[in-house]
Amino acid sequence: YPLSGGSIINVVHYASIKALEKFHLDKMAFGNLTPVPQKVVEQEAGAQFFDLEEDIAEAPQMAIYLSDVLEGIKKELLKDGKPF
């Protein structure tokens, strides 16, 4: 698609915002993951590590979908008065 640099940035922003929206909806449906403190055996004072619960593999992941990118391109082309 013939897009200017600014339009490409706008498409990436649009798709990223949609990815964040979907991630937060999935996270709410899955339940909040809370960090579980793990014992640290190091000599550095104040060092503390956290690990997520064991079911982290099932946790929602953030992803940018092609449909959101295409929708962003469509919005940018329509804004410039070009058909999609």
Beta strands, then each sheet from edge to edge (+ up, - down):
strand 1: 36-38
strand 2: 49-51
sheet 1: 1+ 2-
end
